[in-house]
């Protein structure tokens, strides 16, 4: 008797019954699906807390990421020093430079992946909307044809 009541409650909510548990993503669930979740701080490993977000902020703005010893200077100042012949501290050490390049690439790849995910989602929504509008047009033509045919 209790199982029937549970099944009725689950059916009323629009979920499926599997072992007495309602599954919201089941085929008979009603309503819009939630947006895909994108992790905010998923820049990979080997980065300090907040380092990935800080590097990504520079990348989003299209600015040069400052290296050790350059913090506090603007990207324009650093570029002007390099253009006038100064060798900035991050450019001298081969190992540090390799680590910096790896971290920058890691963050840029994560940003590119995030951008592509958003772009693909938007394109999918546009395609679905286009298909829905075509379907609605087709239905309205069929209904109009039936009315004129009567």
Phi, psi and omega in degrees: 000318180293325179295322179293320178295320178296317179297321179293320179294318181294318179296323179294328179278347179089017180255171177263156180253118177226105180063028178084010181241132178281132179250111184294334181269012182291159183303330182266014176289144185249143175112174181289149177278146179291157178295151178294140181273135177242127180292135184286315186251044181260070180261005178100191184263176175066023174242144178288159178302126180087346183292318180296318180294321179293317178295322180293327178297318176296318182295319180297324180278354180076020181265160176287135181282124182292147180257179180301133181089351180253358182295135182104341177264152176278162179299323181294320178296315181299314180296324179291322176297316180294323180293329180275001172113354179289143174258114184285156190300326182287347184271347187275324189265119186299316183291315179297323180294320179296319178295316179299315180297318179298315180295317179298316180296322179299314181291317180296322177295319179295320178295318178297317179297318179295317179296317180295323179297317179294316180299313180298320179296314180297319179295321179296319179295318178299317180296317179297318179295320178297316179295319179297318180294321177296320179295317178297319177300314180299316179295318180295324176295317180297317180294318178296320179295320179293322179293320180286335180282339182283000000 
